[in-house]
Amino acid sequence: MRIAECATIIVATCTFLTPAEPQERIAVTVFENVRIFDGKSETLSVPSNVVIRGNIIERIVTAPIPTDRRVDARVIQGGGRVLMPGLSDMHWHAMMVRPTPAQMLSSDLGYTTLLASAEATATLMRGFTTVRDMGGPTFSLKRAIDEGLVPGPRIYPSGAVITVTGGHGDFRELWELPQSQGGTSRVEQLGGSIIADDPDEVRKRVREQLMQGASQVKLTAGGGVASPFSPLDVTTFSEADLRAAVETATDWGTYVATHAYTPSAIRRSIAAGVKVIEHGHLMDEPTARLIAEKKIWLSTQPFVDLGGAAMLPPAQQAQMRQVVAGTDTVYGFVKKFGIKTAFGTDILFSKPLAEHQGQGIVDLTRWFTPAEALTMATSTNGELLALSGARNPYPGRIGVVEEGALADLLLVDGNPLEDIRLIEDPANRLVVIMKDGIIYKDTNPK
C-alpha cells in the first residue's frame, strides 16, 4: 500500500498494511475509542481518543475529536481495544540472538549484521519497540534502523562488553595464550567484547565505546554462564578498574552497568559507583538490602527454566542451573526491599527462544500482578533508559501513554491486564504496532 493510493479518501479505509512494511510518517494519527493502559496504572482508562502528531502523543481526551479528512491524517478505529506503550527489553544482544557462538566467531561481520537486521524486524513485530543492547557491535544496525533502512526497535547500544583476561566475555581459546603484544582475538576484532586489565586500559576501552555512540557502558564484574573460562563465583575487575570506568562514563554524562551475579561482584561494583547491576541472581539478603539503600538499579531476568542450555557444555549447564535456582530468591528480595527493577530477557544464540520473547513478561507474574509486570516492561524500563542522560539517543519519554511522550504504541485485541498471555501471541493479538509515530503493522479491521 502507498499513500498515493489514498489521495482522495481517509487512509483508514485502505487495505491492511503488511507487517513490518512501514508507511511514510503521517502528519496526524488518531486512535478512536480505545481504553488505555498508560504504563503505570493498575486499571484501564475509560474509552478515550488519542491524537498523534508526528512522533509525539499530542492529546488524550474522552470527547470526540473532529478529524481533518486530509491524505496526511489517519484514523484508527479502536473498537474498545486496549492501547498501551510499546514493550522494551533491558538486556538484549541484537547481534547474538540468531547465530550460534561458533557461527558468530567464524562469520563475516556483514553477514551477522544482516542476520541481526532480520531479527530486529522480528523483534519489532513482537511489540518490542525499544531494546537496551548489553554487548555487541550494534552501531551499524542501530544506524540503519534509525535511518529507516531496516524496520526494528530503538537500540540503546553498549558496544563491546569490557572484560578482563579470563573473564566473562573472553572467548579466546587456550592456544591463543599468551596474548601477543598488540594482538586482538576474533571476538575483539568483531567488537563483541574487549579485554582490559588495568585502569588506564579500562578508560581507553570505555572511551572507544562512547566514541562510537554507546548510550551506556557494560563491564563484567564477575563470572558468567556462557563464557568457557569464568566460573560464576569469580570476581574479576578490581575496584580501581571499575572506578576508572565509572569516572569516564560520568565525564560523558552517562553510566556504567556491570554483569554481576554474586554478592562480591555486586558489592565491589557498588563501591566503585556503578549505577546498574545486571542479573544479580546469586545475591544474598545483606547485598539486596545494600542495593535498595544505595538506590542502585537491578536489571534482571526471570530465568525460570533451562531453555537454551542444551547447547552448552556440562559445566556451563551446571552454572545455568545455579542461576535458575536463584531467580525466585532475587525477585523475593526485589519485593521485600523495594529494589528498582527493570525487565529484560538476555536471550542468546536461539531464534526459537527469541520468538517467545514476550513469555518473559508472562513469567514475571509468578511474583507480580499482570499490571506490575507490564509496568516493569514499559514505564519502569523507560526510567532506566533515561539514565543515559546526555548520551540518550532518543530524548523523550518512553514506555508511557501520556501527552508529550514518544509515540511507541500497541493496539491489543483483548485486555492484557486480565489476560497477560495476550503478549505471547503478537501475530494475532497485536493489531497495530507503532514506533516513533510510524505504523509498522496494521491488521485492524477497516
N, C-alpha and C positions, 0 to 999 in steps of 0.2 A: 504494500500500500504506500502511496506517495501523497504528499499534501495536495499536489495539483489535482488529484482525482476528486478532491472535495471542495473545489474552488467556489461552488455556489451553495453548498449546504454545510451545516454544522458537522464538525469532524466526528462527533459522537455517533452519527448514523452510518459510518463507514464499516467495512468488513473488519474482521479480527486482525490484530497486529500479531505477526508471527513472533513467538517467544524469542527474546534476545535480539530482535531487529528493532533498533531504536528509531523513533521519529526524530525529525528536527525539533528543537525546543519550541514549544508553542507558547505564545505570549501569556495566555491565561488558561489555566485548567481549573475546572470546578468539580468537586465531588459533591453530589447532591444526595441528601437523605442517607447519611452514614452515622453509625454510632462509633464513638471514638474511644480507643484505648490510647491514652496520651503518653504512655511510657512510664507513668508514675502512680496512677490511681488504681485502686482495687476494684473499681466498677467502671462500666462504660458510660459515656455521656448520653444525654437524650439525643434524639435524631437531630443531626446538625448538617451544615453545609460548609465546605472548606474551599477557600479560594487560593490557588497557587499562582503567583505572578513570577515568571521566570523560574528561578530555582528556590524561591522563598515562600513559605506559608504566610500569606498576607492577612487573611481574615478567617475567623471561625465564628459562625453565627448560627442561630436557630431559625431566624427569619428567612424567607425565600430571597434568593439573590437574582436580580434581573440579569439575564445573560445577553451579552453582546454577540449577536449572531454573525460573527466575522469568521473568516477562514483561520485566523490565528487564535481562536478561542475553542476550547473543547469542554464539553460537559459529560461527566461520567455519572450515570445513574447508579447510586449505591444500593438502592432497594433494601435499605436497612442493614446492609452488611457492615462488618467491622473494619474501620480504618485505623491502622496502627503504624508506629515507626518501623523503618527497616531494621532488620536484625543486625547484630555485629558480633564478631568473634575476635577476642582479645589475644588469642595465642594461635596464630596461623602461620603456616610456612608455604607461601604460594608456589614456590619453585620446587617443593619437596613432596607435594601431595601425590602426584601420579607416578613418578619414576621410582624404581627400587634404588637402594643406596648404590648398588653396582652400576645401574644404568646412569644414575646422576653423575658418578665419578668418571665414567668412561665415555659419556656422550659429549658432543659439541654443545656449548652453551646456547647457540642459536636454536638447536633442536629442543632443548629443555625449556627454553623461553616460550617457544611455540606451543609446547605441551602445556606449560603453565597458563598460557593465554586461553586455551580451550577450557582448562579447569576454572579460570577466572570467570568465564561466561557461565559455566555451570554453577559456580558459587553464587553469582548474582541471581540466577534463576531459582535458587533455593530460598531467596528472600534475604540473603546476607548482603546488605548494601555497603558495609564497611568491614574491613579486616585490619587488625594490627599485626603486621608481619614481624615475627620474632626471630628472624635469622634466614638470610639467603640473598642472592643477587637479584632483588626485585625492582631495582630502579628503572630499568628499561621497560619492564612490564607496566609499572605504575605510570610512566610517561605515556605509553601507548593508550592506556585506559583513559587517562586524563585528557588526551588529545582526541578521544573519540574513535580511535582506530580499532579498539577491541572493547566489546561490552564486558564490564567487570565491576567489582566493588571499588570503593575508595580504599587505597592502601596507605597505611601509616608504616613506612619501612624502617627497619633497624639496620639494614645492611648486614655485613658479615658478623656472625657471632664471634665475640672476642674470648679466647680461651687461653689456657696455659699448656705447656708441654705435658702430655698425658692426660689432659683434662677432657671434659665433655665437649665434643666438637673437634678434637684432634683425631682425625680419621687416617692418619698415616699408618702404614704397615711397619712392623718392627724392622724389616730390612732397610727401611728408609732412614734409620738412625745410625750414627748421629747426624743431625741436620748439618748440611754443608753451609759454609759461610754464604749468606745471601740467598740460599736456596729456599724455594717455596714448594709445598706439597700441592697435589692436584686440587684438593678442596679449597686451598688458599687461592690458587690461580683462578678458580671458578667464582670466588667471592662468597662461598658458603660459610666459612669460618676462617679465623686467622689467629696465629699464636703470638702471645706477648708475655714475657717472663719477668719484666721489671716495670717500675712506674713510668719511666721515660718511654718505653716501648708501648705501654698501655696508652699513654697520652697521644702518641703518634697514630695508633690504630683507631682510637676514638675520633680523632680529628679527620682521619681519612673517611670514615663513615659519614660524619657530619658534612664534610666537603661534598659528598655525593648526594646529599639530600636526606639523610636519616632524620626521622622525627623524634626518635629516642634511641638509646644505645643499650645493647644487651651484652652482659658478661656472664660467664658460667662460674659461679662461686663454689660449686660442688659437683660431685659425680652425677651421672645420668644413666638412663636405661639404654639408649640407642648406641652409645659410643663403646667401642670394644675395650678400652683401657682405663675406664674411670668408674670404679666401684661407687655405689651410692653413698657410702659412708665417708668418702674422701672430701676434705675441704681444700680448695685449690688456691685461688688468689689470696695474697696477703692483704691485710687491711690497708697497707700503704698503696698497693696496686689498685684496690677498689677506690680508695680515696682520690687517686690520680684521675681515674675515670669520672668520678662524680664532679670533681673540680672543673674538669674540661667541659663536661656536658653542661654544667651550670653556667660557665662562661658563655656558652652558646644558647642559653635560655631554655634548656630542656633538662632531661633527667636520665638516670641510669636504672635499668631493671636487671635483676640477677636471677638466673636459673639457680634455685636452691631448694633442696628437699629437706635437709637435716637442720636441727637446732643450731649446730655450729656454723654452717654456711649462712643461715638466716641471720644469726646474731652478728657475725662479722660484717655482713652486708649493711645491717642497720647502723652499726658503729661507724661505718665509713660514709654514711649519708645517703645510701641507696633509698629510693622512694617507693620502688615496686618490687615485690617478691613474686617470682613466677614459680608455680607449683606448690611447694611447702607441705607435701603430703606426709612427711615424716616428722613434722614439728611436735614438740611436747607442749604441755599446758603453760609452763612459765614463758616459753617463747611466744606462744599465741597471745598471752597477756601483754607481752612487750610490744608486739606488733600493734595491738589495739591502743596501748598507751601512747606510742610514738606516732599514731595515725598513719602507719605505713599501709600502702595498698597491697592487697593479695590478689594476684591474677592466677586463678586456679581452674582446674578442670574436673568434671565429675567422671573420673575413671572408675567405672563400675564392673568392668569385665576385662578379659584378656584379648579383646578384639585387636587383631593385627600382630599379636605376639608370636604367631606361628612362624613368621619369617625370621625370628631372632634365634640365636644360639641358646642352648640351655641355660647358661649362666645369666644371660640378659633376660630370659624369660623369668628366671627366679627374681631378678630385680623388679621386673614389671609386676610380679605378684606382690612384692612388698609395697609398691606404690598403690596398687588397687586396694590392698588391705588398709592403707592409711586414709583412704578417701572419706569414709564415714567419720573418722576421727576429726579430720581437718574441717569438715563442714559443721561438725558439732561445736568446734571452737569458734567458728565464724558466728554461729548463732549465740553462743554463750557470752562472747566478749564484744559482739557488735563490730567485727572487723569489716572494713570497707572492702568489698569483694567483687571482682569483675569475673565475667564468664568467658571461657574460651574452650577450644576442643583439642588443640595440639595433634591433629590428625596428620600422620606421616606415611608416605610410601604406599598408599592404598586408595585407588579410585573408588572401590566399593564402599569403604568406610566413609569417604567423603560424601558419597551420595546420601548418607544418613546423618549429615552434619546437624540437622535440627533435632536429632534424637538426644543430643547432649542437653538441650534445653528441657526436654521432657524428663530426662534423668534427674534434673535438679529438683523435681517435685518429690523425690524421696525425702528431701529436707525442707522444702519451701512450698508455699502455695503456688498455683499457676500464675497468679498476679505477681508474686515476688520473683518467680523465675523469669517471667517476661520483662519485668522491670530491670533485672540484672542484665539481661541480654539486649537492653535498649538504652534507657536513660543512665543507668549506673555506668555502663561501658562508655557512654558519651562523656561522662565526667572524667573518666580516666584518660580518654583521648585528649581532652582539653589540657591535661598536664604537660603536653608538649610545648605549651606556651608559644614563644616566638617562632618555634620550628614547626608549628602546626600547619600542615599543608592545606587544610580545609577549614579556615576560621569560620566559626558559626556554630550554632547549637545542633548537635547530632543526637538522635535517639529519643526525640520527643515530638509530639504533635502539638505545637504551640505557635502562636503568631510570632513571626520573626525567625523561626527555626528553618534549617535547610530542609528542602522537600524531598526526603527519602521516605517513601510511604509504601505500605502494603494494603491492599483491599482483600480481606479474608472472607471466604464463603463459610460462615459459621462464627461462633464466639469462642476464641481461644482461651478466655478466662474460665469458661465452663468445660471446654474440651481442648486441652493444650496439645493433644495429639494431632490436631489440625496442622500444626507446624511441621509434622513429619511427612506431610503429603503436599508439598508445594506445587507439584504439577497440576493437581486438581483443586486445591483449596486456595491458592494464591491467584486470584483472578486478575489483579493488576499489580505490577511491580514498577515503581517509580524511583529513580535515583537522580538527585540533583535537578529535579523538575522535568526530567525526560522519562517518558514511558518506554520501558523495555519489554513489557508483556501486558497484553490486554485481551483477555478472553471473556470479558464481561458481556452478557447478552445485550444486544442493542435493541 
